[in-house]
Every structure is written in structure tokens, then in C-alpha cells.
């Protein structure tokens, strides 16, 4: 084979392999895009199941709330959820996981019941690319929700009759109707089991979705690996072509050809700076020029690659440092369990905790005191006191939620459920009171603390995208805050619910009835301390 012919064939093969390599690169790009689209579709599909589950949880919550309070708004919220699922009412634009919490708290507007044109949950199911088995799981979950709604409707009808009769009782026209049958309907084992069945069906649906999409992603990954393997083969083929051409030229040419081949061999061995001194317009000269071009091009590409590797290493180091800083910051501003869940990829964290205790405290006359001692001394005092409170929170296994000025808010039973939540908060309150008294004795100015406590059900979750915040919502938070504001200095003002849970181990002093905004008249008590630490009070009561 003539040298010219060989070179022509070599170039054709090189260009062909390069084009195939570009095609493989394009295929890798398309596979990456398809993989992202598949993951987005999986997320959108599982979100529907989450919405169905949340709708069931909120209907349960509003049905129970209506039975307990007779608040017509709760019944309206309940019906709106069912109408949205049926497509009778259009979903609000801001409809999200915490929408009904915001509506219940007065932070969002309830859906407009006059706006039709919504999509039922079945229509949404049909628009998704899901299998019959997956569709049946979601359909079963919705069917179970409507079976549950029949129980809830029956309970609310009993409540309607009760609250209607209650008005008649006030006018001496009827006898009182017992609410207990409604309560039994919404708290019995069958009702709880039905709710659990909804959660199980949605969980099974998400399992099917994850399995199907995992299979798809696995196939995409297999194709991706195959293309990477073919790309490696092409690279090896290119290298083999260079090696074969080197041997051909070595045995084909004797004088200038030998030098050109030796130069090419040096380049193949890694000496990219090697250059041939052969000159001329013949095939050998052209070959030497090609060898020199290859060396220069490879040296340029290697230099670029080394620069990219160095930049990549620097970026990876920065990314690692930034990740460490982010994780440290998350653990400083969020509970450890919540920070861990965010680090593991959870984007939305929102839960309902049926049994928690919330405490609010603030410094009496803080505004006047801060004006008197100045901003610098005020900050030093708050740092010292809140630092001690943080130590007490860790000691008593309670969770600090936030501070607002001189207000310090904690909770027990969140995010880790705790059967002794009320006892832990009470122990914290007593120690915090002792801490303030000790500080006041050593301080040139008198400092007094007002504390309020309440226990019950809250919703908790992470809000924010750039600045995370773990917060609580619910009636318990409002009542605890109002018990704090209506309490007396250096006393722990608690609700009847708190006294009920602590009366076996703690002593209380009856307080006067207090009128709380939005709640009406409520009984109040003052927590004195543990019985075992106050024997003289016990003896006094016996006498």
C-alpha cells in the first residue's frame, strides 16, 4: 500500500471514528436529559399520592375539630376538601401541603366554592402515565377516604343535633344531647384502621411508582454504561490506529521515515514535546508534519485536560467545605433529626403531633429595662440568660423553637415523640424560674420571668427555601402564648390540660379563670413544683 493511500485511509477512519464518538456523546446527553425527565415524572406522580393522603388527614382533623367545638368553619373546610377531590371546586393557586394549616390559622383565604371547573382526583389519575395496578391503588385509597367521610358525616350530623339542642337548652326548650356517640365514631379502632388503610394504599402506590421508575432508570443507566463502554472502545481504537500506523511507517520507510516514526513513538510514550526534524514536500515530509501536528494538538489537549482536572479538584474541595458549612449551619438552626432529613434529600417536612407541650416565657418589663441599661448590656444579658436556657433545654430533652426579642419558645414531643413531654417542659420551667431568681439576686437590677404552658396537638414543619425555619402551628401555640401574657411575674401559668397530666407528681395553686382571646373563659393554675421537693406544702395541705 502506498504511503499516500495509507494516509488517506487513516484520515477517513479517524474522521469516521470521531463522528461516531460525537454521536455517542450526543446520545449520552440525551440519556441524561431522559433520566432527569423520568425523575421529575416520578416526583410529580408521587406528589398526587401525598396530596390524597394529606386530604384524608385534614378531613379527619376538621371533622374532629367540628365535633369538639361546633365551629362551622371547620365543617366548611372539611366539605371544601371533598369538593376539590371531586372536581366540584377549583384548587386555589397556592394549594400546597400547608394550605389548610394557613387557612385554619387565618393566613390564607379558603377556596371559592362558587368557582367550578376543577379536576377530580380521578381525572388527574387518568392524565398520569401510570399502570392499571398503580391506578387501582390510588382509586382504592380515594374510595376508602369516601367510606371514612360517611363515618365523619354521621359524626358531624350528631354534632349538628347536639349544638342545635344546646341552643334549645339555653332557652329551656329541650334536653341536652350527648356528643359521645360522635366522639366514639371518630376515635374508635375501626376509624383509625380505615385511616391507616388510606396511608397503606398510598404507600403501596408510591412503592409501585418507585419500583417502576427505578426499573426505567436502571435501563437508562444500562444504556448509558453501554455508550460509555463504546466510547472507551473508540478511544482504544484511535490509539490502536496510531500504533499500527507507527509500525507501518517504521517498516515502510528507512531514512527520514525512521526518524518520523521514532518521533511519533516518543509522543505515544508520553513525550508530547517531541518533534520531527524531517522536512520536504513528499509523503515522508507530509507525514513528519502530521506527526508534529499530532504532538502539538495532544500537548494542547493534555494541558487543557490538566487545567480542567485541577479546576475540578479545587471546585470539589470548595464544594466539600461548603457542604460541611451547610450541614453545620443546619444543625445549629434546626433540630438534629430535621437537619438529618434535609441532608438526606427530603424537600418538604410537615407532620402533625397529637401530644406535645408548648412553653412561652418572657422577661417582665423588658422594654423599660432595656431602655435603662442600654443595647449593649441588654444583648449581654439575653445572651447569658438564653445561653443558660439552651443548656436547660438540652438537659431536659426539650426542643428550642425560636426566640423573639425577650420571648423564649420551647416544645417537648417534637420532632421526636415523647410520652413524658409535659413532665419535661414542667421541669424546664422550674429550673428556668430558679435560674432567673439566681440571676436577679446577683444582678444590680431586678429581673422577673413570666411563663405560660399548654398541651395538645400541633402541626410542625420546615418553611423557607434559602433561610430554613422549623416552626409550630396550631391552637396549642396560641393558647400557651396567651397563658404567658396573662400570667404573673415569677410564676408558671398553666392550663387545666397541663394540670391534668402533671397532678400526680407536681403541686398546683388554683388561679382565677382567665379570658383568652378567641377561646373565652378558661381555668388556669400555677405550677408550684414537684411534690417530692415540697414536703412542707404537702403537710400544710393535710393540716
JODAPE-V24996 format. One record per backbone hydrogen bond with DSSP energy under -1.0 kcal/mol. CO is the residue of the C=O (numbers start at 0). NH is the residue of the N-H. If there is no record, write none. Layout:
co->CO nh->NH
co->CO nh->NH
This chain:
co->1 nh->5
co->2 nh->6
co->3 nh->7
co->4 nh->8
co->5 nh->9
co->6 nh->10
co->7 nh->11
co->8 nh->12
co->9 nh->13
co->10 nh->14
co->11 nh->15
co->12 nh->16
co->13 nh->17
co->14 nh->18
co->15 nh->19
co->16 nh->20
co->17 nh->21
co->18 nh->22
co->19 nh->23
co->20 nh->24
co->21 nh->25
co->22 nh->26
co->23 nh->27
co->24 nh->28
co->25 nh->29
co->26 nh->30
co->27 nh->31
co->28 nh->32
co->29 nh->33
co->30 nh->34
co->31 nh->35
co->32 nh->36
co->33 nh->37
co->34 nh->38
co->35 nh->39
co->36 nh->40
co->37 nh->41
co->38 nh->42
co->39 nh->43
co->40 nh->44
co->41 nh->45
co->42 nh->46
co->44 nh->48
co->45 nh->49
co->46 nh->50
co->47 nh->51
co->48 nh->52
co->49 nh->53
co->50 nh->54
co->51 nh->55
co->52 nh->56
co->53 nh->57
co->54 nh->58
co->55 nh->59
co->56 nh->60
co->57 nh->61
co->58 nh->62
co->59 nh->63
co->60 nh->64
co->61 nh->65
co->62 nh->66
co->63 nh->67
co->64 nh->68
co->65 nh->69
co->71 nh->75
co->72 nh->76
co->73 nh->77
co->74 nh->78
co->75 nh->79
co->76 nh->80
co->77 nh->81
co->78 nh->82
co->79 nh->83
co->80 nh->84
co->81 nh->85
co->82 nh->87
co->82 nh->88
co->84 nh->120
co->91 nh->94
co->95 nh->98
co->97 nh->101
co->98 nh->102
co->99 nh->103
co->100 nh->104
co->101 nh->106
co->101 nh->107
co->102 nh->105
co->111 nh->114
co->114 nh->89
co->119 nh->123
co->120 nh->124
co->121 nh->125
co->122 nh->126
co->124 nh->127
co->127 nh->129
co->130 nh->134
co->131 nh->135
co->132 nh->136
co->133 nh->137
co->134 nh->138
co->135 nh->139
co->136 nh->140
co->137 nh->141
co->138 nh->142
co->139 nh->143
co->140 nh->144
co->141 nh->145
co->142 nh->146
co->143 nh->147
co->144 nh->148
co->145 nh->149
co->146 nh->150
co->147 nh->151
co->148 nh->152
co->149 nh->153
co->150 nh->154
co->151 nh->155
co->152 nh->156
co->153 nh->157
co->154 nh->158
co->155 nh->159
co->156 nh->160
co->157 nh->161
co->158 nh->162
co->159 nh->163
co->160 nh->164
co->161 nh->165
co->162 nh->166
co->163 nh->167
co->164 nh->168
co->165 nh->169
co->167 nh->172
co->168 nh->171
co->178 nh->182
co->179 nh->183
co->180 nh->184
co->181 nh->185
co->187 nh->191
co->188 nh->192
co->189 nh->193
co->190 nh->194
co->191 nh->195
co->192 nh->196
co->193 nh->197
co->194 nh->198
co->195 nh->199
co->196 nh->200
co->197 nh->201
co->198 nh->202
co->199 nh->203
co->200 nh->204
co->201 nh->205
co->202 nh->206
co->203 nh->207
co->204 nh->208
co->205 nh->209
co->206 nh->210
co->207 nh->211
co->208 nh->212
co->209 nh->213
co->210 nh->214
co->211 nh->215
co->212 nh->216
co->213 nh->217
co->214 nh->218
co->215 nh->219
co->216 nh->220
co->217 nh->221
co->218 nh->222
co->219 nh->223
co->220 nh->224
co->221 nh->225
co->222 nh->226
co->223 nh->227
co->224 nh->228
co->225 nh->229
co->226 nh->230
co->227 nh->231
co->228 nh->232
co->229 nh->233
co->230 nh->234
co->231 nh->235
co->232 nh->236
co->233 nh->237
co->234 nh->238
co->235 nh->239
co->236 nh->240
co->237 nh->241
co->238 nh->242
co->239 nh->243
co->240 nh->244
co->241 nh->245
co->242 nh->246
co->243 nh->247
co->244 nh->248
co->245 nh->249
co->246 nh->250
co->247 nh->251
co->248 nh->252
co->254 nh->258
co->255 nh->259
co->256 nh->260
co->257 nh->261
co->258 nh->262
co->259 nh->263
co->260 nh->264
co->261 nh->265
co->262 nh->266
co->263 nh->267
co->264 nh->268
co->265 nh->270
co->266 nh->269
co->269 nh->271
co->270 nh->273
co->281 nh->285
co->282 nh->286
co->283 nh->287
co->284 nh->288
co->285 nh->289
co->286 nh->290
co->287 nh->291
co->288 nh->292
co->289 nh->293
co->290 nh->294
co->291 nh->295
co->292 nh->296
co->293 nh->297
co->294 nh->298
co->295 nh->299
co->296 nh->300
co->297 nh->301
co->298 nh->302
co->299 nh->303
co->300 nh->304
co->301 nh->305
co->302 nh->306
co->303 nh->307
co->304 nh->308
co->305 nh->309
co->306 nh->310
co->307 nh->311
co->308 nh->312
co->309 nh->313
co->310 nh->314
co->311 nh->315
co->312 nh->316
co->313 nh->317
co->314 nh->318
co->315 nh->319
co->316 nh->320
co->317 nh->321
co->318 nh->322
co->319 nh->323
co->320 nh->324
co->321 nh->325
co->322 nh->326
co->323 nh->327
co->324 nh->328
co->325 nh->329
co->326 nh->330
co->327 nh->331
co->328 nh->332
co->329 nh->333
co->334 nh->338
co->335 nh->339
co->336 nh->340
co->337 nh->341
co->338 nh->342
co->339 nh->343
co->340 nh->345
co->341 nh->344
co->348 nh->461
co->350 nh->459
co->352 nh->457
co->355 nh->455
co->356 nh->411
co->357 nh->453
co->358 nh->409
co->359 nh->451
co->360 nh->407
co->361 nh->449
co->362 nh->365
co->364 nh->368
co->365 nh->369
co->366 nh->370
co->367 nh->371
co->368 nh->372
co->369 nh->373
co->373 nh->377
co->374 nh->378
co->375 nh->379
co->376 nh->380
co->377 nh->381
co->378 nh->382
co->379 nh->383
co->380 nh->384
co->381 nh->385
co->382 nh->386
co->383 nh->387
co->384 nh->388
co->385 nh->389
co->386 nh->390
co->387 nh->391
co->388 nh->392
co->389 nh->393
co->390 nh->394
co->391 nh->395
co->392 nh->397
co->398 nh->410
co->401 nh->408
co->403 nh->406
co->406 nh->403
co->407 nh->360
co->408 nh->400
co->408 nh->401
co->409 nh->358
co->410 nh->398
co->411 nh->356
co->417 nh->420
co->419 nh->423
co->420 nh->424
co->421 nh->425
co->422 nh->426
co->423 nh->427
co->424 nh->428
co->425 nh->429
co->426 nh->430
co->427 nh->431
co->428 nh->432
co->429 nh->433
co->430 nh->434
co->431 nh->435
co->432 nh->436
co->433 nh->437
co->434 nh->438
co->435 nh->439
co->436 nh->440
co->437 nh->441
co->438 nh->442
co->447 nh->363
co->448 nh->489
co->449 nh->361
co->450 nh->492
co->451 nh->359
co->453 nh->357
co->455 nh->355
co->457 nh->352
co->458 nh->472
co->459 nh->350
co->460 nh->470
co->462 nh->468
co->468 nh->462
co->470 nh->460
co->472 nh->458
co->473 nh->477
co->474 nh->478
co->475 nh->479
co->476 nh->480
co->477 nh->481
co->478 nh->482
co->479 nh->483
co->480 nh->484
co->481 nh->485
co->487 nh->490
co->490 nh->450
co->491 nh->526
co->492 nh->452
co->493 nh->524
co->494 nh->498
co->495 nh->499
co->496 nh->500
co->497 nh->501
co->498 nh->502
co->501 nh->504
co->501 nh->505
co->504 nh->530
co->506 nh->527
co->506 nh->528
co->508 nh->525
co->513 nh->521
co->515 nh->518
co->515 nh->519
co->519 nh->515
co->521 nh->513
co->523 nh->510
co->524 nh->493
co->525 nh->508
co->528 nh->506
co->530 nh->533
co->533 nh->537
co->534 nh->538
co->535 nh->539
co->536 nh->540
co->537 nh->541
co->538 nh->542
